[in-house]
Amino acid sequence: MEFKQCIVVREDLKLSSGKLAVQVAHAAVMALERAEKMDKSAVADWKAEGQKKVVLKVSGVPDLFRIREDAERAGIPSAIVADAGLTEIPPGTITALGLGPAPSKQMDKVTGRLKLV
């Protein structure tokens, strides 16, 4: 079975590439931690396959929360990133959503219509 992790970021924030990279990293790590608590074997399989990750975009916060709700209904681990506000954006700004790792077919049902960053 093929597994992947998806990171969904807000397009409307217009973050610098460095800031965006950090938010993606936070989301990936946070989602992985949740996934390890839910299904260690899925995480192990994902790691063995090369840790596939895809970074996608949405227009804003409502879309992030909608995707998270869909993921939770599908049993996909998720994690919302809220920024500390030390650099470019105010404290508590929601920046990204980490999903999975989870089976690719399951993930595609939730994120398949989103565009790549």
N, C-alpha and C positions, 0 to 999 in steps of 0.2 A: 504494500500500500504506500502511496506517496503522501508525504506530509509537508506542510509549509506554515510559516508564520506570516501574518500580514500586519503592517503598521499603517494606520490611517492618520493623515495629518490635515490640519486646517489650512486651506488655501488662502483664506481671507486675512490671515495674520501677516503675510508677506515677510516671513522671517529670513534673516541672513542664512546663507548656506551652512555656516558653522552652527548657528543656533538650531536650525532644523535638524542637523546631524545629531546634536545632543538630545533633542526631544525624541527622535527616532530611537536612539540608543536606550533612553529611559523606558520607552514603551516596550521595546523588545525584551529588556531584562525583567521588567515588572510582569509582563504577560507570561514569560517563561517561569517565573517563580510561582505564579498561580497555576500554570499547567502542571508543574511538578507535583503540586498538592492534589490535583484532580486525576492525573493519569501518567504515572512515571514511565510506563511502557511506551506511550505515544511520544514522549519527550526523547526517550532512548532511541526509538526508531527514527525520529526526525534528525537527531544528532548523527546517527549512522548513515543517513542519506545525504549529509552535507549541509544541514541547517538552512534550507531554502527560506528566503525572506523576500517579501514583495512590499514596496512602499507605494501607497495609494493616497488619493486626495479627495476631500469633500469640501463643500463651500463654507461650512461653518459648524458651530457647536450643535445645533439641532440634529444635523446629519450624523455627527459623531455618536450622539446618544441613541439615535435610531439604530445605527449599525450595532452598537453595543447591545441593545435590547434584542435584536435579531440573533446576535451571536449567543447571548445567554440562553435564549429559547432553544437554540441548536446544540447547546452543551459545549460551546467553544469558550475556553478561558479568555478573559478580557481584563484589561487594565487601562484606566483613564489617567493621563498625565496632566497634572496641574503644576504650572511653573512656579518656582520660588520667587521670581520677580527681581533677580539681582542684576539683570542686564537690559534686555530690549523691551520687555513687556511687563505689565503690572503683576504683582503677586497674585497667585490663584488662577491665572489665565489658563483655561483648558487648551492644550496644544495638540494632543495626539491620543490615539487609542491603539493599544497593542492587542493583537488577537492570536491565540494559539501558542505553540504549534498544535495543529489539528489536521485530520485527513484533508487533502486538497479538494476533493469533491464536496465535502461538507463546507469547507471554507468558501469555495466558489459560489455556493448558494447564497451566502451572506454578502460577499464582496465582489462577485463577478461583474457587476455593472459599473464599478468604480474605475476611474482612470489612473494610470501610473503617474507618479510625480515626475 
